[in-house]
Structures are given as structure tokens and as C-alpha cells.
């Protein structure tokens, strides 16, 4: 993905895994995520329902990742 400088495959893998618990069609996802400068770029699913489900699942980790990018925290050991 040319828009990112560093990929963050764990984000896309986690959202795909979560979506697979809902529908086997999630395996068709081509989701990609990554970092460009201090921005986190996440390619979300195509349907509004799937976007909502994935964001509700991942928002805590995404918020923490953004804090790390901004230099606001460095602690990744917490839940």
C-alpha cells in the first residue's frame, strides 16, 4: 500500500479475525493498515455494519496506538 510508510498488519488481522466470528465472508477482506508520519491509516470494511463492528472491537487499541504515535505514551504492556 503506497499510502503507508510502515504497515501495521496486526490491526487488519485482528479486525478480520473478529469479523470471521460474525461471517465467513470476512476472509475475503483485503484490509490493510499502516503508519504514515504521525497518522494511523486503517482500511475499513465496505459495509456500514462491518465498519461499526470493527471499530467497536478495535477502538481501544487504535486509541492507544495513536497516543504512541503522538509520543503521549510508551507503555504497551497494559490491557
Residue pairs with C-beta under 8 A, 6 or more apart in sequence:
1 7
1 32
1 34
1 43
3 34
3 36
3 41
4 32
4 33
4 34
4 35
4 36
4 41
5 34
5 35
5 36
5 37
6 34
6 35
7 32
7 33
7 34
8 33
8 34
8 35
8 40
8 65
9 33
11 33
11 42
11 58
11 61
11 62
11 65
12 29
12 31
12 32
12 33
12 42
12 43
14 57
14 58
14 61
15 29
15 31
15 44
15 45
15 54
15 57
15 58
16 26
16 27
16 29
16 31
18 53
18 54
18 57
18 58
19 26
19 29
19 45
19 50
19 53
19 54
20 26
20 27
22 53
26 45
26 50
29 45
30 43
31 42
31 43
31 44
31 45
32 43
33 40
33 41
33 42
33 43
34 40
34 41
35 41
35 69
38 69
38 70
39 69
40 62
40 65
40 66
40 69
42 58
42 62
44 50
44 51
44 54
44 55
45 51
45 54
55 62
64 73
64 76
67 73
68 74
68 76
